[in-house]
């Protein structure tokens, strides 16, 4: 069963684009570990975008009901 989350995050993309802002719904097959949600959210988003986790900064992450 998948879980849906609202994500608001920044991605530091190579020049000339630079810092980009994204918002939207992210669907996962599981739940991030409690207490590590933002770190895991950064890792998951980075993996899906094919970039390093250090290039992603999650501003908001919340589960949709």
PDBQT receptor file of N, H, CA, C and O in Angstrom, charges set to zero:
ATOM      1  N   UNK A   1       0.845  -1.184   0.000  1.00  0.00    +0.000 N 
ATOM      2  CA  UNK A   1       0.000   0.000   0.000  1.00  0.00    +0.000 C 
ATOM      3  C   UNK A   1       0.885   1.239   0.000  1.00  0.00    +0.000 C 
ATOM      4  O   UNK A   1       1.854   1.313   0.755  1.00  0.00    +0.000 OA
ATOM      5  N   UNK A   2       0.557   2.200  -0.833  1.00  0.00    +0.000 N 
ATOM      6  H   UNK A   2      -0.231   2.139  -1.446  1.00  0.00    +0.000 HD
ATOM      7  CA  UNK A   2       1.380   3.399  -0.916  1.00  0.00    +0.000 C 
ATOM      8  C   UNK A   2       0.832   4.503  -0.008  1.00  0.00    +0.000 C 
ATOM      9  O   UNK A   2      -0.355   4.540   0.319  1.00  0.00    +0.000 OA
ATOM     10  N   UNK A   3       1.726   5.385   0.380  1.00  0.00    +0.000 N 
ATOM     11  H   UNK A   3       2.689   5.355   0.114  1.00  0.00    +0.000 HD
ATOM     12  CA  UNK A   3       1.385   6.541   1.205  1.00  0.00    +0.000 C 
ATOM     13  C   UNK A   3       1.720   7.798   0.427  1.00  0.00    +0.000 C 
ATOM     14  O   UNK A   3       2.741   7.855  -0.258  1.00  0.00    +0.000 OA
ATOM     15  N   UNK A   4       0.864   8.809   0.528  1.00  0.00    +0.000 N 
ATOM     16  H   UNK A   4       0.034   8.763   1.085  1.00  0.00    +0.000 HD
ATOM     17  CA  UNK A   4       1.094  10.068  -0.180  1.00  0.00    +0.000 C 
ATOM     18  C   UNK A   4       1.514  11.140   0.813  1.00  0.00    +0.000 C 
ATOM     19  O   UNK A   4       0.976  11.240   1.916  1.00  0.00    +0.000 OA
ATOM     20  N   UNK A   5       2.489  11.940   0.394  1.00  0.00    +0.000 N 
ATOM     21  H   UNK A   5       2.926  11.860  -0.501  1.00  0.00    +0.000 HD
ATOM     22  CA  UNK A   5       3.015  13.032   1.206  1.00  0.00    +0.000 C 
ATOM     23  C   UNK A   5       3.042  14.300   0.379  1.00  0.00    +0.000 C 
ATOM     24  O   UNK A   5       3.231  14.261  -0.837  1.00  0.00    +0.000 OA
ATOM     25  N   UNK A   6       2.851  15.430   1.054  1.00  0.00    +0.000 N 
ATOM     26  H   UNK A   6       2.698  15.462   2.041  1.00  0.00    +0.000 HD
ATOM     27  CA  UNK A   6       3.071  16.727   0.433  1.00  0.00    +0.000 C 
ATOM     28  C   UNK A   6       4.525  17.086   0.683  1.00  0.00    +0.000 C 
ATOM     29  O   UNK A   6       5.003  17.004   1.815  1.00  0.00    +0.000 OA
ATOM     30  N   UNK A   7       5.227  17.480  -0.363  1.00  0.00    +0.000 N 
ATOM     31  H   UNK A   7       4.839  17.546  -1.283  1.00  0.00    +0.000 HD
ATOM     32  CA  UNK A   7       6.635  17.845  -0.234  1.00  0.00    +0.000 C 
ATOM     33  C   UNK A   7       6.867  19.238  -0.805  1.00  0.00    +0.000 C 
ATOM     34  O   UNK A   7       6.363  19.575  -1.876  1.00  0.00    +0.000 OA
ATOM     35  N   UNK A   8       7.632  20.036  -0.082  1.00  0.00    +0.000 N 
ATOM     36  H   UNK A   8       8.042  19.762   0.788  1.00  0.00    +0.000 HD
ATOM     37  CA  UNK A   8       8.075  21.357  -0.530  1.00  0.00    +0.000 C 
ATOM     38  C   UNK A   8       9.578  21.352  -0.310  1.00  0.00    +0.000 C 
ATOM     39  O   UNK A   8      10.039  21.239   0.826  1.00  0.00    +0.000 OA
ATOM     40  N   UNK A   9      10.352  21.474  -1.396  1.00  0.00    +0.000 N 
ATOM     41  H   UNK A   9       9.978  21.565  -2.319  1.00  0.00    +0.000 HD
ATOM     42  CA  UNK A   9      11.797  21.332  -1.265  1.00  0.00    +0.000 C 
ATOM     43  C   UNK A   9      12.554  22.165  -2.286  1.00  0.00    +0.000 C 
ATOM     44  O   UNK A   9      12.002  22.603  -3.295  1.00  0.00    +0.000 OA
ATOM     45  N   UNK A  10      13.839  22.370  -1.996  1.00  0.00    +0.000 N 
ATOM     46  H   UNK A  10      14.287  22.014  -1.176  1.00  0.00    +0.000 HD
ATOM     47  CA  UNK A  10      14.752  23.101  -2.875  1.00  0.00    +0.000 C 
ATOM     48  C   UNK A  10      15.784  22.125  -3.416  1.00  0.00    +0.000 C 
ATOM     49  O   UNK A  10      16.210  21.200  -2.725  1.00  0.00    +0.000 OA
ATOM     50  N   UNK A  11      16.179  22.349  -4.669  1.00  0.00    +0.000 N 
ATOM     51  H   UNK A  11      15.833  23.101  -5.231  1.00  0.00    +0.000 HD
ATOM     52  CA  UNK A  11      17.223  21.547  -5.291  1.00  0.00    +0.000 C 
ATOM     53  C   UNK A  11      18.271  22.494  -5.849  1.00  0.00    +0.000 C 
ATOM     54  O   UNK A  11      17.951  23.415  -6.600  1.00  0.00    +0.000 OA
ATOM     55  N   UNK A  12      19.526  22.262  -5.478  1.00  0.00    +0.000 N 
ATOM     56  H   UNK A  12      19.785  21.513  -4.868  1.00  0.00    +0.000 HD
ATOM     57  CA  UNK A  12      20.637  23.056  -5.992  1.00  0.00    +0.000 C 
ATOM     58  C   UNK A  12      21.107  22.422  -7.290  1.00  0.00    +0.000 C 
ATOM     59  O   UNK A  12      21.889  21.472  -7.278  1.00  0.00    +0.000 OA
ATOM     60  N   UNK A  13      20.624  22.955  -8.419  1.00  0.00    +0.000 N 
ATOM     61  H   UNK A  13      19.989  23.727  -8.429  1.00  0.00    +0.000 HD
ATOM     62  CA  UNK A  13      20.944  22.407  -9.730  1.00  0.00    +0.000 C 
ATOM     63  C   UNK A  13      22.161  23.111 -10.321  1.00  0.00    +0.000 C 
ATOM     64  O   UNK A  13      22.476  24.238  -9.939  1.00  0.00    +0.000 OA
ATOM     65  N   UNK A  14      22.846  22.445 -11.253  1.00  0.00    +0.000 N 
ATOM     66  H   UNK A  14      22.590  21.529 -11.563  1.00  0.00    +0.000 HD
ATOM     67  CA  UNK A  14      24.034  23.048 -11.871  1.00  0.00    +0.000 C 
ATOM     68  C   UNK A  14      23.696  24.358 -12.579  1.00  0.00    +0.000 C 
ATOM     69  O   UNK A  14      22.563  24.581 -13.005  1.00  0.00    +0.000 OA
ATOM     70  N   UNK A  15      24.694  25.205 -12.690  1.00  0.00    +0.000 N 
ATOM     71  H   UNK A  15      25.614  25.024 -12.343  1.00  0.00    +0.000 HD
ATOM     72  CA  UNK A  15      24.511  26.471 -13.414  1.00  0.00    +0.000 C 
ATOM     73  C   UNK A  15      24.076  26.181 -14.835  1.00  0.00    +0.000 C 
ATOM     74  O   UNK A  15      24.490  25.155 -15.375  1.00  0.00    +0.000 OA
ATOM     75  N   UNK A  16      23.295  26.984 -15.459  1.00  0.00    +0.000 N 
ATOM     76  H   UNK A  16      22.959  27.818 -15.020  1.00  0.00    +0.000 HD
ATOM     77  CA  UNK A  16      22.868  28.303 -15.045  1.00  0.00    +0.000 C 
ATOM     78  C   UNK A  16      21.584  28.311 -14.229  1.00  0.00    +0.000 C 
ATOM     79  O   UNK A  16      21.130  29.380 -13.821  1.00  0.00    +0.000 OA
ATOM     80  N   UNK A  17      20.993  27.163 -13.982  1.00  0.00    +0.000 N 
ATOM     81  H   UNK A  17      21.362  26.295 -14.314  1.00  0.00    +0.000 HD
ATOM     82  CA  UNK A  17      19.706  27.125 -13.283  1.00  0.00    +0.000 C 
ATOM     83  C   UNK A  17      19.818  27.512 -11.823  1.00  0.00    +0.000 C 
ATOM     84  O   UNK A  17      19.029  28.324 -11.340  1.00  0.00    +0.000 OA
ATOM     85  N   UNK A  18      20.782  26.949 -11.108  1.00  0.00    +0.000 N 
ATOM     86  H   UNK A  18      21.423  26.289 -11.500  1.00  0.00    +0.000 HD
ATOM     87  CA  UNK A  18      20.945  27.264  -9.694  1.00  0.00    +0.000 C 
ATOM     88  C   UNK A  18      19.863  26.648  -8.828  1.00  0.00    +0.000 C 
ATOM     89  O   UNK A  18      19.398  25.540  -9.096  1.00  0.00    +0.000 OA
ATOM     90  N   UNK A  19      19.467  27.360  -7.798  1.00  0.00    +0.000 N 
ATOM     91  H   UNK A  19      19.845  28.260  -7.580  1.00  0.00    +0.000 HD
ATOM     92  CA  UNK A  19      18.497  26.862  -6.823  1.00  0.00    +0.000 C 
ATOM     93  C   UNK A  19      17.086  26.860  -7.411  1.00  0.00    +0.000 C 
ATOM     94  O   UNK A  19      16.601  27.888  -7.883  1.00  0.00    +0.000 OA
ATOM     95  N   UNK A  20      16.428  25.686  -7.376  1.00  0.00    +0.000 N 
ATOM     96  H   UNK A  20      16.823  24.852  -6.992  1.00  0.00    +0.000 HD
ATOM     97  CA  UNK A  20      15.072  25.535  -7.899  1.00  0.00    +0.000 C 
ATOM     98  C   UNK A  20      14.144  25.080  -6.781  1.00  0.00    +0.000 C 
ATOM     99  O   UNK A  20      14.541  24.306  -5.911  1.00  0.00    +0.000 OA
ATOM    100  N   UNK A  21      12.911  25.564  -6.809  1.00  0.00    +0.000 N 
ATOM    101  H   UNK A  21      12.588  26.194  -7.516  1.00  0.00    +0.000 HD
ATOM    102  CA  UNK A  21      11.926  25.221  -5.778  1.00  0.00    +0.000 C 
ATOM    103  C   UNK A  21      10.848  24.327  -6.376  1.00  0.00    +0.000 C 
ATOM    104  O   UNK A  21      10.353  24.580  -7.474  1.00  0.00    +0.000 OA
ATOM    105  N   UNK A  22      10.490  23.273  -5.637  1.00  0.00    +0.000 N 
ATOM    106  H   UNK A  22      10.892  23.067  -4.744  1.00  0.00    +0.000 HD
ATOM    107  CA  UNK A  22       9.468  22.330  -6.079  1.00  0.00    +0.000 C 
ATOM    108  C   UNK A  22       8.453  22.115  -4.964  1.00  0.00    +0.000 C 
ATOM    109  O   UNK A  22       8.785  22.192  -3.781  1.00  0.00    +0.000 OA
ATOM    110  N   UNK A  23       7.209  21.844  -5.357  1.00  0.00    +0.000 N 
ATOM    111  H   UNK A  23       6.938  21.781  -6.318  1.00  0.00    +0.000 HD
ATOM    112  CA  UNK A  23       6.132  21.502  -4.425  1.00  0.00    +0.000 C 
ATOM    113  C   UNK A  23       5.246  20.472  -5.101  1.00  0.00    +0.000 C 
ATOM    114  O   UNK A  23       5.035  20.507  -6.313  1.00  0.00    +0.000 OA
ATOM    115  N   UNK A  24       4.737  19.566  -4.303  1.00  0.00    +0.000 N 
ATOM    116  H   UNK A  24       4.908  19.538  -3.318  1.00  0.00    +0.000 HD
ATOM    117  CA  UNK A  24       3.817  18.603  -4.874  1.00  0.00    +0.000 C 
ATOM    118  C   UNK A  24       3.631  17.380  -4.021  1.00  0.00    +0.000 C 
ATOM    119  O   UNK A  24       4.124  17.302  -2.895  1.00  0.00    +0.000 OA
ATOM    120  N   UNK A  25       2.914  16.427  -4.568  1.00  0.00    +0.000 N 
ATOM    121  H   UNK A  25       2.513  16.490  -5.482  1.00  0.00    +0.000 HD
ATOM    122  CA  UNK A  25       2.613  15.192  -3.871  1.00  0.00    +0.000 C 
ATOM    123  C   UNK A  25       3.635  14.134  -4.281  1.00  0.00    +0.000 C 
ATOM    124  O   UNK A  25       3.925  13.945  -5.462  1.00  0.00    +0.000 OA
ATOM    125  N   UNK A  26       4.174  13.450  -3.266  1.00  0.00    +0.000 N 
ATOM    126  H   UNK A  26       3.939  13.604  -2.306  1.00  0.00    +0.000 HD
ATOM    127  CA  UNK A  26       5.130  12.370  -3.460  1.00  0.00    +0.000 C 
ATOM    128  C   UNK A  26       4.463  11.100  -2.955  1.00  0.00    +0.000 C 
ATOM    129  O   UNK A  26       3.904  11.083  -1.858  1.00  0.00    +0.000 OA
ATOM    130  N   UNK A  27       4.520  10.043  -3.745  1.00  0.00    +0.000 N 
ATOM    131  H   UNK A  27       4.974  10.057  -4.636  1.00  0.00    +0.000 HD
ATOM    132  CA  UNK A  27       3.900   8.779  -3.353  1.00  0.00    +0.000 C 
ATOM    133  C   UNK A  27       4.990   7.748  -3.073  1.00  0.00    +0.000 C 
ATOM    134  O   UNK A  27       5.871   7.519  -3.901  1.00  0.00    +0.000 OA
ATOM    135  N   UNK A  28       4.916   7.127  -1.887  1.00  0.00    +0.000 N 
ATOM    136  H   UNK A  28       4.200   7.313  -1.214  1.00  0.00    +0.000 HD
ATOM    137  CA  UNK A  28       5.907   6.143  -1.457  1.00  0.00    +0.000 C 
ATOM    138  C   UNK A  28       5.242   4.805  -1.187  1.00  0.00    +0.000 C 
ATOM    139  O   UNK A  28       4.056   4.742  -0.864  1.00  0.00    +0.000 OA
ATOM    140  N   UNK A  29       6.018   3.734  -1.323  1.00  0.00    +0.000 N 
ATOM    141  H   UNK A  29       6.981   3.785  -1.585  1.00  0.00    +0.000 HD
ATOM    142  CA  UNK A  29       5.513   2.400  -1.019  1.00  0.00    +0.000 C 
ATOM    143  C   UNK A  29       5.589   2.074   0.467  1.00  0.00    +0.000 C 
ATOM    144  O   UNK A  29       5.019   1.075   0.907  1.00  0.00    +0.000 OA
ATOM    145  N   UNK A  30       6.277   2.891   1.242  1.00  0.00    +0.000 N 
ATOM    146  H   UNK A  30       6.740   3.703   0.886  1.00  0.00    +0.000 HD
ATOM    147  CA  UNK A  30       6.402   2.666   2.677  1.00  0.00    +0.000 C 
ATOM    148  C   UNK A  30       6.370   3.996   3.408  1.00  0.00    +0.000 C 
ATOM    149  O   UNK A  30       6.007   5.026   2.839  1.00  0.00    +0.000 OA
ATOM    150  N   UNK A  31       6.762   3.959   4.696  1.00  0.00    +0.000 N 
ATOM    151  H   UNK A  31       7.057   3.123   5.158  1.00  0.00    +0.000 HD
ATOM    152  CA  UNK A  31       6.802   5.173   5.504  1.00  0.00    +0.000 C 
ATOM    153  C   UNK A  31       8.237   5.450   5.928  1.00  0.00    +0.000 C 
ATOM    154  O   UNK A  31       8.969   4.521   6.272  1.00  0.00    +0.000 OA
ATOM    155  N   UNK A  32       8.652   6.725   5.908  1.00  0.00    +0.000 N 
ATOM    156  H   UNK A  32       8.057   7.479   5.629  1.00  0.00    +0.000 HD
ATOM    157  CA  UNK A  32       9.971   7.059   6.445  1.00  0.00    +0.000 C 
ATOM    158  C   UNK A  32      10.037   6.723   7.930  1.00  0.00    +0.000 C 
ATOM    159  O   UNK A  32       9.021   6.746   8.625  1.00  0.00    +0.000 OA
ATOM    160  N   UNK A  33      11.220   6.415   8.405  1.00  0.00    +0.000 N 
ATOM    161  H   UNK A  33      12.045   6.397   7.841  1.00  0.00    +0.000 HD
ATOM    162  CA  UNK A  33      11.408   6.078   9.813  1.00  0.00    +0.000 C 
ATOM    163  C   UNK A  33      11.111   7.287  10.691  1.00  0.00    +0.000 C 
ATOM    164  O   UNK A  33      11.523   8.400  10.364  1.00  0.00    +0.000 OA
ATOM    165  N   UNK A  34      10.398   7.087  11.808  1.00  0.00    +0.000 N 
ATOM    166  H   UNK A  34      10.063   6.183  12.074  1.00  0.00    +0.000 HD
ATOM    167  CA  UNK A  34      10.087   8.201  12.723  1.00  0.00    +0.000 C 
ATOM    168  C   UNK A  34      11.370   8.890  13.198  1.00  0.00    +0.000 C 
ATOM    169  O   UNK A  34      12.365   8.239  13.514  1.00  0.00    +0.000 OA
ATOM    170  N   UNK A  35      11.318  10.214  13.238  1.00  0.00    +0.000 N 
ATOM    171  H   UNK A  35      10.509  10.744  12.981  1.00  0.00    +0.000 HD
ATOM    172  CA  UNK A  35      12.465  10.988  13.686  1.00  0.00    +0.000 C 
ATOM    173  C   UNK A  35      13.490  11.245  12.595  1.00  0.00    +0.000 C 
ATOM    174  O   UNK A  35      14.433  12.009  12.800  1.00  0.00    +0.000 OA
ATOM    175  N   UNK A  36      13.320  10.620  11.442  1.00  0.00    +0.000 N 
ATOM    176  H   UNK A  36      12.554  10.000  11.275  1.00  0.00    +0.000 HD
ATOM    177  CA  UNK A  36      14.271  10.782  10.332  1.00  0.00    +0.000 C 
ATOM    178  C   UNK A  36      13.544  11.163   9.045  1.00  0.00    +0.000 C 
ATOM    179  O   UNK A  36      14.088  10.999   7.953  1.00  0.00    +0.000 OA
ATOM    180  N   UNK A  37      12.334  11.663   9.166  1.00  0.00    +0.000 N 
ATOM    181  H   UNK A  37      11.891  11.796  10.053  1.00  0.00    +0.000 HD
ATOM    182  CA  UNK A  37      11.509  11.926   7.998  1.00  0.00    +0.000 C 
ATOM    183  C   UNK A  37      12.176  12.860   6.992  1.00  0.00    +0.000 C 
ATOM    184  O   UNK A  37      12.208  12.552   5.800  1.00  0.00    +0.000 OA
ATOM    185  N   UNK A  38      12.704  13.990   7.445  1.00  0.00    +0.000 N 
ATOM    186  H   UNK A  38      12.678  14.240   8.412  1.00  0.00    +0.000 HD
ATOM    187  CA  UNK A  38      13.282  14.953   6.507  1.00  0.00    +0.000 C 
ATOM    188  C   UNK A  38      14.530  14.404   5.830  1.00  0.00    +0.000 C 
ATOM    189  O   UNK A  38      14.735  14.624   4.637  1.00  0.00    +0.000 OA
ATOM    190  N   UNK A  39      15.352  13.702   6.569  1.00  0.00    +0.000 N 
ATOM    191  H   UNK A  39      15.186  13.524   7.539  1.00  0.00    +0.000 HD
ATOM    192  CA  UNK A  39      16.570  13.115   5.984  1.00  0.00    +0.000 C 
ATOM    193  C   UNK A  39      16.198  12.053   4.949  1.00  0.00    +0.000 C 
ATOM    194  O   UNK A  39      16.766  12.008   3.858  1.00  0.00    +0.000 OA
ATOM    195  N   UNK A  40      15.253  11.215   5.302  1.00  0.00    +0.000 N 
ATOM    196  H   UNK A  40      14.792  11.252   6.189  1.00  0.00    +0.000 HD
ATOM    197  CA  UNK A  40      14.821  10.181   4.358  1.00  0.00    +0.000 C 
ATOM    198  C   UNK A  40      14.091  10.791   3.167  1.00  0.00    +0.000 C 
ATOM    199  O   UNK A  40      14.229  10.308   2.043  1.00  0.00    +0.000 OA
ATOM    200  N   UNK A  41      13.315  11.848   3.400  1.00  0.00    +0.000 N 
ATOM    201  H   UNK A  41      13.203  12.240   4.313  1.00  0.00    +0.000 HD
ATOM    202  CA  UNK A  41      12.631  12.522   2.301  1.00  0.00    +0.000 C 
ATOM    203  C   UNK A  41      13.660  13.079   1.316  1.00  0.00    +0.000 C 
ATOM    204  O   UNK A  41      13.491  12.944   0.105  1.00  0.00    +0.000 OA
ATOM    205  N   UNK A  42      14.718  13.699   1.824  1.00  0.00    +0.000 N 
ATOM    206  H   UNK A  42      14.855  13.808   2.809  1.00  0.00    +0.000 HD
ATOM    207  CA  UNK A  42      15.779  14.223   0.957  1.00  0.00    +0.000 C 
ATOM    208  C   UNK A  42      16.413  13.109   0.141  1.00  0.00    +0.000 C 
ATOM    209  O   UNK A  42      16.657  13.267  -1.055  1.00  0.00    +0.000 OA
ATOM    210  N   UNK A  43      16.677  11.984   0.790  1.00  0.00    +0.000 N 
ATOM    211  H   UNK A  43      16.479  11.856   1.761  1.00  0.00    +0.000 HD
ATOM    212  CA  UNK A  43      17.308  10.850   0.114  1.00  0.00    +0.000 C 
ATOM    213  C   UNK A  43      16.406  10.303  -0.985  1.00  0.00    +0.000 C 
ATOM    214  O   UNK A  43      16.869  10.029  -2.092  1.00  0.00    +0.000 OA
ATOM    215  N   UNK A  44      15.123  10.145  -0.686  1.00  0.00    +0.000 N 
ATOM    216  H   UNK A  44      14.746  10.368   0.214  1.00  0.00    +0.000 HD
ATOM    217  CA  UNK A  44      14.172   9.595  -1.649  1.00  0.00    +0.000 C 
ATOM    218  C   UNK A  44      14.004  10.528  -2.839  1.00  0.00    +0.000 C 
ATOM    219  O   UNK A  44      14.033  10.081  -3.985  1.00  0.00    +0.000 OA
ATOM    220  N   UNK A  45      13.828  11.818  -2.578  1.00  0.00    +0.000 N 
ATOM    221  H   UNK A  45      13.805  12.181  -1.646  1.00  0.00    +0.000 HD
ATOM    222  CA  UNK A  45      13.663  12.795  -3.648  1.00  0.00    +0.000 C 
ATOM    223  C   UNK A  45      14.908  12.827  -4.527  1.00  0.00    +0.000 C 
ATOM    224  O   UNK A  45      14.806  12.824  -5.754  1.00  0.00    +0.000 OA
ATOM    225  N   UNK A  46      16.085  12.857  -3.902  1.00  0.00    +0.000 N 
ATOM    226  H   UNK A  46      16.168  12.860  -2.905  1.00  0.00    +0.000 HD
ATOM    227  CA  UNK A  46      17.339  12.888  -4.657  1.00  0.00    +0.000 C 
ATOM    228  C   UNK A  46      17.477  11.645  -5.528  1.00  0.00    +0.000 C 
ATOM    229  O   UNK A  46      17.873  11.737  -6.690  1.00  0.00    +0.000 OA
ATOM    230  N   UNK A  47      17.154  10.489  -4.970  1.00  0.00    +0.000 N 
ATOM    231  H   UNK A  47      16.833  10.414  -4.026  1.00  0.00    +0.000 HD
ATOM    232  CA  UNK A  47      17.240   9.239  -5.737  1.00  0.00    +0.000 C 
ATOM    233  C   UNK A  47      16.325   9.300  -6.961  1.00  0.00    +0.000 C 
ATOM    234  O   UNK A  47      16.728   8.919  -8.060  1.00  0.00    +0.000 OA
ATOM    235  N   UNK A  48      15.096   9.777  -6.768  1.00  0.00    +0.000 N 
ATOM    236  H   UNK A  48      14.768  10.086  -5.875  1.00  0.00    +0.000 HD
ATOM    237  CA  UNK A  48      14.140   9.864  -7.874  1.00  0.00    +0.000 C 
ATOM    238  C   UNK A  48      14.552  10.875  -8.934  1.00  0.00    +0.000 C 
ATOM    239  O   UNK A  48      14.192  10.728 -10.102  1.00  0.00    +0.000 OA
ATOM    240  N   UNK A  49      15.305  11.903  -8.538  1.00  0.00    +0.000 N 
ATOM    241  H   UNK A  49      15.597  12.023  -7.589  1.00  0.00    +0.000 HD
ATOM    242  CA  UNK A  49      15.746  12.927  -9.486  1.00  0.00    +0.000 C 
ATOM    243  C   UNK A  49      17.133  12.635 -10.052  1.00  0.00    +0.000 C 
ATOM    244  O   UNK A  49      17.610  13.354 -10.930  1.00  0.00    +0.000 OA
ATOM    245  N   UNK A  50      17.779  11.585  -9.554  1.00  0.00    +0.000 N 
ATOM    246  H   UNK A  50      17.392  11.001  -8.841  1.00  0.00    +0.000 HD
ATOM    247  CA  UNK A  50      19.107  11.216 -10.054  1.00  0.00    +0.000 C 
ATOM    248  C   UNK A  50      20.203  12.170  -9.620  1.00  0.00    +0.000 C 
ATOM    249  O   UNK A  50      21.159  12.400 -10.361  1.00  0.00    +0.000 OA
ATOM    250  N   UNK A  51      20.070  12.734  -8.408  1.00  0.00    +0.000 N 
ATOM    251  H   UNK A  51      19.293  12.548  -7.806  1.00  0.00    +0.000 HD
ATOM    252  CA  UNK A  51      21.069  13.670  -7.890  1.00  0.00    +0.000 C 
ATOM    253  C   UNK A  51      21.492  13.239  -6.487  1.00  0.00    +0.000 C 
ATOM    254  O   UNK A  51      20.905  12.323  -5.911  1.00  0.00    +0.000 OA
ATOM    255  N   UNK A  52      22.501  13.895  -5.946  1.00  0.00    +0.000 N 
ATOM    256  H   UNK A  52      22.978  14.639  -6.413  1.00  0.00    +0.000 HD
ATOM    257  CA  UNK A  52      22.978  13.591  -4.597  1.00  0.00    +0.000 C 
ATOM    258  C   UNK A  52      22.028  14.175  -3.552  1.00  0.00    +0.000 C 
ATOM    259  O   UNK A  52      21.456  15.245  -3.758  1.00  0.00    +0.000 OA
ATOM    260  N   UNK A  53      21.861  13.475  -2.438  1.00  0.00    +0.000 N 
ATOM    261  H   UNK A  53      22.326  12.605  -2.270  1.00  0.00    +0.000 HD
ATOM    262  CA  UNK A  53      20.964  13.926  -1.368  1.00  0.00    +0.000 C 
ATOM    263  C   UNK A  53      21.379  15.278  -0.806  1.00  0.00    +0.000 C 
ATOM    264  O   UNK A  53      20.527  16.039  -0.349  1.00  0.00    +0.000 OA
ATOM    265  N   UNK A  54      22.673  15.593  -0.832  1.00  0.00    +0.000 N 
ATOM    266  H   UNK A  54      23.366  14.975  -1.204  1.00  0.00    +0.000 HD
ATOM    267  CA  UNK A  54      23.139  16.879  -0.302  1.00  0.00    +0.000 C 
ATOM    268  C   UNK A  54      22.653  18.069  -1.137  1.00  0.00    +0.000 C 
ATOM    269  O   UNK A  54      22.730  19.213  -0.689  1.00  0.00    +0.000 OA
ATOM    270  N   UNK A  55      22.154  17.802  -2.348  1.00  0.00    +0.000 N 
ATOM    271  H   UNK A  55      22.092  16.872  -2.712  1.00  0.00    +0.000 HD
ATOM    272  CA  UNK A  55      21.645  18.862  -3.221  1.00  0.00    +0.000 C 
ATOM    273  C   UNK A  55      20.173  19.170  -2.975  1.00  0.00    +0.000 C 
ATOM    274  O   UNK A  55      19.613  20.074  -3.597  1.00  0.00    +0.000 OA
ATOM    275  N   UNK A  56      19.540  18.416  -2.064  1.00  0.00    +0.000 N 
ATOM    276  H   UNK A  56      19.995  17.682  -1.559  1.00  0.00    +0.000 HD
ATOM    277  CA  UNK A  56      18.112  18.583  -1.774  1.00  0.00    +0.000 C 
ATOM    278  C   UNK A  56      17.936  19.084  -0.348  1.00  0.00    +0.000 C 
ATOM    279  O   UNK A  56      18.524  18.545   0.589  1.00  0.00    +0.000 OA
ATOM    280  N   UNK A  57      17.120  20.121  -0.196  1.00  0.00    +0.000 N 
ATOM    281  H   UNK A  57      16.643  20.559  -0.958  1.00  0.00    +0.000 HD
ATOM    282  CA  UNK A  57      16.773  20.612   1.138  1.00  0.00    +0.000 C 
ATOM    283  C   UNK A  57      15.252  20.600   1.247  1.00  0.00    +0.000 C 
ATOM    284  O   UNK A  57      14.564  21.363   0.570  1.00  0.00    +0.000 OA
ATOM    285  N   UNK A  58      14.745  19.737   2.096  1.00  0.00    +0.000 N 
ATOM    286  H   UNK A  58      15.304  19.117   2.646  1.00  0.00    +0.000 HD
ATOM    287  CA  UNK A  58      13.294  19.633   2.289  1.00  0.00    +0.000 C 
ATOM    288  C   UNK A  58      12.851  20.726   3.253  1.00  0.00    +0.000 C 
ATOM    289  O   UNK A  58      13.380  20.844   4.358  1.00  0.00    +0.000 OA
ATOM    290  N   UNK A  59      11.873  21.525   2.823  1.00  0.00    +0.000 N 
ATOM    291  H   UNK A  59      11.444  21.429   1.925  1.00  0.00    +0.000 HD
ATOM    292  CA  UNK A  59      11.340  22.604   3.652  1.00  0.00    +0.000 C 
ATOM    293  C   UNK A  59      10.108  22.152   4.423  1.00  0.00    +0.000 C 
ATOM    294  O   UNK A  59       9.902  22.539   5.573  1.00  0.00    +0.000 OA
ATOM    295  N   UNK A  60       9.290  21.325   3.770  1.00  0.00    +0.000 N 
ATOM    296  H   UNK A  60       9.457  21.011   2.836  1.00  0.00    +0.000 HD
ATOM    297  CA  UNK A  60       8.077  20.818   4.417  1.00  0.00    +0.000 C 
ATOM    298  C   UNK A  60       7.786  19.428   3.882  1.00  0.00    +0.000 C 
ATOM    299  O   UNK A  60       7.950  19.157   2.692  1.00  0.00    +0.000 OA
ATOM    300  N   UNK A  61       7.350  18.552   4.778  1.00  0.00    +0.000 N 
ATOM    301  H   UNK A  61       7.217  18.773   5.744  1.00  0.00    +0.000 HD
ATOM    302  CA  UNK A  61       7.052  17.159   4.432  1.00  0.00    +0.000 C 
ATOM    303  C   UNK A  61       5.960  16.698   5.356  1.00  0.00    +0.000 C 
ATOM    304  O   UNK A  61       6.175  16.625   6.565  1.00  0.00    +0.000 OA
ATOM    305  N   UNK A  62       4.792  16.381   4.832  1.00  0.00    +0.000 N 
ATOM    306  H   UNK A  62       4.617  16.440   3.849  1.00  0.00    +0.000 HD
ATOM    307  CA  UNK A  62       3.705  15.921   5.697  1.00  0.00    +0.000 C 
ATOM    308  C   UNK A  62       2.859  14.892   4.962  1.00  0.00    +0.000 C 
ATOM    309  O   UNK A  62       2.644  14.977   3.752  1.00  0.00    +0.000 OA
ATOM    310  N   UNK A  63       2.390  13.928   5.723  1.00  0.00    +0.000 N 
ATOM    311  H   UNK A  63       2.564  13.859   6.705  1.00  0.00    +0.000 HD
ATOM    312  CA  UNK A  63       1.578  12.855   5.147  1.00  0.00    +0.000 C 
ATOM    313  C   UNK A  63       0.188  13.363   4.838  1.00  0.00    +0.000 C 
ATOM    314  O   UNK A  63      -0.405  14.086   5.639  1.00  0.00    +0.000 OA
ATOM    315  N   UNK A  64      -0.341  12.990   3.678  1.00  0.00    +0.000 N 
ATOM    316  H   UNK A  64       0.141  12.403   3.027  1.00  0.00    +0.000 HD
ATOM    317  CA  UNK A  64      -1.701  13.326   3.305  1.00  0.00    +0.000 C 
ATOM    318  C   UNK A  64      -2.628  12.237   3.799  1.00  0.00    +0.000 C 
ATOM    319  O   UNK A  64      -2.287  11.055   3.739  1.00  0.00    +0.000 OA
ATOM    320  N   UNK A  65      -3.778  12.614   4.279  1.00  0.00    +0.000 N 
ATOM    321  H   UNK A  65      -4.055  13.574   4.328  1.00  0.00    +0.000 HD
ATOM    322  CA  UNK A  65      -4.742  11.634   4.818  1.00  0.00    +0.000 C 
ATOM    323  C   UNK A  65      -5.836  11.373   3.832  1.00  0.00    +0.000 C 
ATOM    324  O   UNK A  65      -6.737  10.580   4.105  1.00  0.00    +0.000 OA
TER     325      UNK A  65
